[in-house]
Amino acid sequence: MTSILKVTGFKYPLDVVVRPLDKVASISDSGNLTIPLFQREDEVWTDRQDQELMKSIVKGLKLPTIDSQKFSSGDVHLTNGQQRTVNAIRFLKGKLKIEKPKPATQKFKKDKDYYSKYGGKRFSSLPKDLQKQIKGYSMIFSETVSDDEEEERDYYIRVNTLGTNLNRAEINKAYYFDTAFWKLAHSLSRKYRNFYESFAVLTDRQIGRSIDQLTTEECLVLIQQGAQSSGKLGSYYQQWGNTVPNKNEIVSELEQVFNFIKKVFPTGLARTRFNNPNNFYALVGAIHSNMKVSRKLKNPKTVNNNLTRFMSSVYNGTTAIGSKQYWETLQEGTKSKKHRQDRIRILCSKI
């Protein structure tokens, strides 16, 4: 059963809707419960958060209200609370399993009754009366009734900037997801996701928070325009809203740079100083600059030795030429245009 309380006093009608979990899952299965394009695409919750969610549902504890918007088509868009909703449905469908801590652990002792009864079980293995309780678990929606998509997006930004902040990549997505520049970077970030992860450029969690998108955007601008301050990125969404100039050339050059990085560091960047955003940016810029000048780089092994030796001098405080200046740029203004240019120039001389 679904219950509704109508609330007045806002620009658009607002319903407080209580839906049983199995009803929410049914709406999702029908395709009428959807996630807006500007929302995060990937699972960003940790296993610990999944476990706390399941425990709350099993114990019948209240979860935070989910913000949604209902359209005249009948579609319900999740504007806040996506992770709670999606993972509650996954639990109901048996895709999540309650953990089973060892009896000697503090976690088990703290909630002995819960883990003794349900540890190691999925939904289908739980007692029938508990399954019924979980199916009827009340999910509370604060639901705007409107077809105004702009209000939907603006609310998403408001709630996340007033509460848990979105990072810069996620805010950019909300504003610019329909621009040519964002779409190009998005397709390339998907293409290079395995590279970013396996070469330790980014962590799983960073990728889940769209930092792969941001990294790709910065690299595209770097290839096309040279080093820019991180704050300048937003202007390229506007300049390249409909068309990205020299798109094929930029994509090809970025591919060449990444391929050369793979040759220089065949085992990845985890044990180097380049698994740091500022140093990775400088590495991309330096390799690209050298490619533009000579079109032929040194032997990858030689480049590896030169760069490894230099970065060691930077962080160990030795007197290699340029190491002190490089270190100072990391301390003074890591993402300013000037300091980015200085780091790229210094690395160029080492390649």
C-alpha positions as CSV (number, residue, x, y, z in Angstrom):
1,M,0.0,0.0,0.0
2,T,1.2,3.5,-0.8
3,S,0.3,6.5,1.3
4,I,0.5,10.1,0.4
5,L,0.6,13.4,2.3
6,K,0.2,16.5,0.2
7,V,2.3,19.5,1.2
8,T,1.6,23.1,0.0
9,G,3.6,26.3,0.2
10,F,6.2,25.5,-2.5
11,K,6.6,26.6,-6.1
12,Y,5.5,23.1,-7.2
13,P,3.2,20.6,-5.4
14,L,5.1,18.3,-3.0
15,D,3.9,14.9,-2.0
16,V,5.4,12.9,0.9
17,V,5.0,9.4,-0.4
18,V,5.5,6.2,1.6
19,R,6.1,3.2,-0.6
20,P,6.8,-0.4,0.5
21,L,10.2,-1.6,-0.7
22,D,8.7,-4.3,-2.9
23,K,6.5,-1.6,-4.6
24,V,9.7,0.5,-5.2
25,A,11.3,-2.5,-6.8
26,S,8.3,-3.1,-8.9
27,I,8.3,0.5,-10.2
28,S,12.0,0.2,-10.9
29,D,11.4,-3.0,-12.9
30,S,8.7,-1.4,-14.9
31,G,11.2,1.3,-16.0
32,N,9.3,4.1,-14.3
33,L,11.8,4.7,-11.5
34,T,14.9,6.2,-13.2
35,I,18.1,8.1,-12.4
36,P,18.6,11.4,-14.2
37,L,21.5,11.7,-16.7
38,F,23.3,14.2,-14.5
39,Q,23.4,11.8,-11.5
40,R,26.4,9.7,-10.6
41,E,26.5,6.7,-12.8
42,D,28.6,4.3,-10.7
43,E,28.3,2.6,-7.4
44,V,30.2,4.8,-4.9
45,W,29.0,3.1,-1.7
46,T,31.5,0.9,0.2
47,D,30.6,-2.6,1.5
48,R,30.4,-1.1,5.0
49,Q,27.6,1.3,3.8
50,D,25.8,-1.6,2.1
51,Q,26.0,-3.6,5.4
52,E,24.6,-0.7,7.4
53,L,21.7,-0.3,5.0
54,M,20.8,-4.0,5.2
55,K,20.9,-3.9,9.0
56,S,18.6,-0.9,9.1
57,I,16.1,-2.6,6.8
58,V,16.2,-5.9,8.7
59,K,15.8,-4.1,12.0
60,G,13.1,-1.8,10.7
61,L,15.1,1.3,11.4
62,K,14.2,4.6,9.6
63,L,16.4,5.6,6.7
64,P,16.8,9.2,5.4
65,T,14.1,10.5,3.1
66,I,14.6,10.1,-0.6
67,D,14.1,13.1,-2.9
68,S,12.4,12.5,-6.1
69,Q,10.4,14.2,-8.9
70,K,7.2,12.7,-10.5
71,F,6.4,13.7,-14.1
72,S,3.0,13.7,-15.7
73,S,4.2,10.6,-17.7
74,G,4.2,8.7,-14.5
75,D,8.0,8.5,-14.3
76,V,9.7,9.0,-11.0
77,H,13.3,10.4,-11.1
78,L,15.6,10.0,-8.1
79,T,17.2,13.3,-7.4
80,N,18.8,12.4,-4.0
81,G,19.1,9.0,-2.3
82,Q,20.0,7.0,-5.4
83,Q,22.5,4.8,-3.6
84,R,20.0,3.9,-0.7
85,T,17.3,3.1,-3.2
86,V,19.3,1.1,-5.6
87,N,21.0,-1.0,-2.9
88,A,17.8,-1.6,-1.0
89,I,16.4,-3.1,-4.2
90,R,19.6,-5.1,-4.7
91,F,19.2,-6.5,-1.2
92,L,15.6,-7.5,-1.9
93,K,16.6,-9.2,-5.1
94,G,19.4,-11.2,-3.4
95,K,22.3,-9.4,-4.9
96,L,23.7,-8.3,-1.5
97,K,24.7,-10.7,1.3
98,I,24.7,-9.9,5.0
99,E,28.3,-10.2,6.3
100,K,29.2,-12.9,8.8
101,P,31.9,-11.6,11.1
102,K,33.9,-14.1,13.2
103,P,32.4,-14.6,16.7
104,A,35.6,-13.3,18.4
105,T,35.4,-9.9,16.6
106,Q,34.1,-6.8,18.3
107,K,31.7,-6.3,15.4
108,F,30.0,-9.6,16.1
109,K,29.9,-9.1,19.9
110,K,28.3,-5.7,19.5
111,D,25.4,-7.1,17.5
112,K,25.5,-10.8,18.4
113,D,21.8,-11.5,17.9
114,Y,21.7,-10.0,14.4
115,Y,24.8,-11.7,13.1
116,S,23.9,-15.0,14.8
117,K,20.6,-15.2,13.0
118,Y,21.3,-13.6,9.7
119,G,25.0,-13.5,9.1
120,G,26.1,-14.9,5.7
121,K,22.5,-14.9,4.3
122,R,20.9,-13.3,1.3
123,F,17.2,-12.2,1.2
124,S,15.9,-15.6,0.0
125,S,17.5,-17.4,2.9
126,L,16.0,-15.2,5.6
127,P,12.9,-16.4,7.6
128,K,9.6,-16.0,5.7
129,D,8.1,-13.6,8.2
130,L,11.3,-11.4,8.0
131,Q,11.1,-11.5,4.2
132,K,7.5,-10.2,4.4
133,Q,8.6,-7.5,6.8
134,I,11.4,-6.4,4.4
135,K,9.1,-6.4,1.4
136,G,6.9,-4.0,3.4
137,Y,9.7,-1.8,4.6
138,S,8.6,1.8,4.3
139,M,10.7,3.9,1.9
140,I,9.8,7.6,2.3
141,F,9.9,9.9,-0.7
142,S,9.8,13.7,-0.7
143,E,8.4,14.0,-4.2
144,T,8.0,17.2,-6.3
145,V,5.2,16.9,-8.8
146,S,6.4,18.8,-11.9
147,D,7.6,18.4,-15.5
148,D,10.2,21.1,-15.0
149,E,13.5,19.3,-15.7
150,E,15.6,22.4,-14.9
151,E,14.1,22.5,-11.4
152,E,15.0,18.8,-11.0
153,R,18.7,19.5,-11.9
154,D,18.8,22.7,-9.8
155,Y,17.4,20.9,-6.8
156,Y,20.1,18.2,-7.2
157,I,22.8,20.9,-7.1
158,R,21.2,22.7,-4.2
159,V,20.8,19.7,-2.0
160,N,24.3,18.5,-2.6
161,T,26.0,21.9,-2.2
162,L,24.1,22.6,1.0
163,G,24.7,19.1,2.3
164,T,27.4,16.6,1.3
165,N,29.2,18.5,-1.4
166,L,29.5,17.2,-4.9
167,N,33.0,17.3,-6.2
168,R,33.9,19.5,-9.2
169,A,33.5,16.7,-11.8
170,E,30.0,15.9,-10.5
171,I,28.9,19.5,-10.5
172,N,30.3,19.9,-14.1
173,K,28.3,16.9,-15.1
174,A,25.1,18.4,-13.8
175,Y,25.6,21.6,-15.7
176,Y,27.3,20.4,-18.9
177,F,26.4,16.7,-19.5
178,D,24.7,17.7,-22.9
179,T,27.8,19.6,-24.3
180,A,30.1,18.2,-27.0
181,F,33.1,18.6,-24.7
182,W,31.6,16.6,-21.8
183,K,30.3,13.9,-24.2
184,L,33.8,13.5,-25.8
185,A,35.5,13.4,-22.4
186,H,32.9,10.9,-21.1
187,S,33.4,8.5,-24.0
188,L,37.2,8.7,-23.6
189,S,37.1,8.3,-19.8
190,R,35.2,5.1,-20.3
191,K,37.8,4.0,-22.9
192,Y,40.7,4.7,-20.6
193,R,39.1,3.6,-17.3
194,N,41.1,0.4,-17.3
195,F,44.3,2.4,-17.9
196,Y,43.6,4.8,-15.1
197,E,42.8,2.0,-12.7
198,S,45.4,-0.7,-13.7
199,F,48.2,1.9,-13.9
200,A,47.3,3.4,-10.6
201,V,46.5,6.8,-12.0
202,L,43.2,6.8,-10.1
203,T,41.6,4.6,-7.4
204,D,38.3,2.8,-7.8
205,R,36.6,5.3,-5.5
206,Q,38.0,8.3,-7.5
207,I,36.6,6.7,-10.7
208,G,33.3,6.2,-8.9
209,R,33.2,9.9,-8.2
210,S,33.9,10.8,-11.9
211,I,37.5,11.9,-11.4
212,D,38.3,9.9,-14.5
213,Q,36.1,12.3,-16.4
214,L,37.8,15.3,-14.9
215,T,41.3,13.9,-15.6
216,T,40.3,13.2,-19.2
217,E,38.9,16.7,-19.6
218,E,42.1,18.3,-18.2
219,C,44.2,16.2,-20.6
220,L,42.1,17.1,-23.6
221,V,42.5,20.8,-22.9
222,L,46.2,20.3,-22.2
223,I,46.7,18.6,-25.6
224,Q,44.7,21.3,-27.4
225,Q,45.6,24.5,-25.6
226,G,48.6,23.8,-23.5
227,A,48.7,23.9,-19.7
228,Q,45.8,25.8,-18.1
229,S,44.8,26.5,-14.5
230,S,42.3,24.0,-13.2
231,G,39.8,26.9,-12.7
232,K,39.8,27.6,-16.4
233,L,38.2,24.2,-17.3
234,G,34.6,25.5,-17.1
235,S,35.2,28.0,-19.9
236,Y,35.9,25.2,-22.3
237,Y,32.4,23.7,-21.7
238,Q,31.0,26.9,-23.0
239,Q,33.6,27.4,-25.9
240,W,33.2,23.7,-27.0
241,G,29.5,23.3,-26.2
242,N,28.5,22.3,-29.7
243,T,31.8,21.3,-31.4
244,V,35.3,20.4,-30.1
245,P,37.8,21.9,-32.5
246,N,40.3,19.4,-34.1
247,K,38.6,16.6,-32.2
248,N,40.1,13.7,-34.1
249,E,43.6,15.2,-33.8
250,I,43.3,15.7,-30.1
251,V,42.0,12.2,-29.5
252,S,44.8,10.7,-31.6
253,E,47.5,12.7,-29.8
254,L,46.1,11.8,-26.4
255,E,46.1,8.1,-27.4
256,Q,49.8,8.4,-28.5
257,V,50.7,10.0,-25.1
258,F,49.0,7.3,-23.1
259,N,50.5,4.5,-25.2
260,F,53.9,5.9,-24.6
261,I,53.3,6.1,-20.9
262,K,52.5,2.4,-21.0
263,K,55.8,1.7,-22.7
264,V,57.8,3.9,-20.3
265,F,56.2,2.4,-17.2
266,P,55.1,-1.1,-18.2
267,T,54.3,-2.1,-14.6
268,G,52.2,1.0,-14.0
269,L,52.7,4.1,-11.9
270,A,52.0,2.7,-8.5
271,R,55.7,2.7,-7.5
272,T,56.4,6.0,-9.1
273,R,55.8,9.6,-8.2
274,F,53.4,10.0,-11.2
275,N,50.4,8.4,-9.5
276,N,49.8,11.9,-8.2
277,P,47.4,14.2,-10.1
278,N,49.8,17.1,-10.4
279,N,52.7,14.9,-11.5
280,F,50.6,12.9,-13.9
281,Y,49.4,16.1,-15.5
282,A,53.0,17.2,-15.9
283,L,54.0,13.8,-17.3
284,V,51.3,14.0,-20.0
285,G,52.2,17.6,-20.9
286,A,55.9,16.8,-21.1
287,I,55.5,13.8,-23.3
288,H,53.1,15.6,-25.6
289,S,55.4,18.6,-25.9
290,N,58.3,16.4,-26.8
291,M,56.2,14.6,-29.4
292,K,55.2,17.9,-31.0
293,V,58.9,19.0,-31.2
294,S,60.7,15.8,-32.3
295,R,57.8,13.5,-33.3
296,K,60.2,10.8,-32.0
297,L,60.9,10.2,-28.3
298,K,63.9,8.5,-26.8
299,N,63.9,4.8,-25.9
300,P,61.1,4.2,-23.3
301,K,63.6,2.6,-20.9
302,T,65.9,5.6,-21.1
303,V,63.0,7.9,-20.4
304,N,62.0,5.7,-17.4
305,N,65.5,5.9,-16.0
306,N,65.7,9.7,-16.5
307,L,62.3,10.5,-15.0
308,T,62.6,8.1,-12.1
309,R,66.0,9.5,-11.2
310,F,64.8,13.1,-11.4
311,M,61.6,12.5,-9.4
312,S,63.7,10.8,-6.7
313,S,65.9,13.9,-6.5
314,V,62.8,16.1,-6.2
315,Y,61.3,14.3,-3.3
316,N,64.6,13.4,-1.6
317,G,65.9,17.0,-1.7
318,T,69.1,16.3,-3.7
319,T,70.6,18.9,-6.0
320,A,69.7,17.7,-9.5
321,I,69.1,20.6,-11.9
322,G,65.5,21.7,-11.7
323,S,64.6,19.5,-8.8
324,K,64.3,22.4,-6.3
325,Q,62.2,24.5,-8.6
326,Y,59.9,21.6,-9.4
327,W,59.4,20.9,-5.7
328,E,58.6,24.6,-5.1
329,T,55.9,24.5,-7.7
330,L,54.2,21.6,-5.8
331,Q,54.3,23.6,-2.6
332,E,53.2,27.0,-3.9
333,G,50.5,26.6,-6.5
334,T,49.9,23.0,-7.7
335,K,47.1,23.8,-10.2
336,S,47.9,27.3,-11.3
337,K,48.8,27.8,-15.0
338,K,52.3,29.1,-14.3
339,H,53.3,26.3,-12.0
340,R,51.8,23.6,-14.3
341,Q,53.8,25.1,-17.2
342,D,57.0,25.2,-15.1
343,R,56.6,21.5,-14.1
344,I,56.0,20.4,-17.7
345,R,59.0,22.5,-18.9
346,I,61.3,20.9,-16.3
347,L,60.1,17.4,-17.1
348,C,60.6,18.0,-20.9
349,S,64.2,18.7,-20.3
350,K,64.6,15.3,-18.5
351,I,62.9,13.3,-21.2
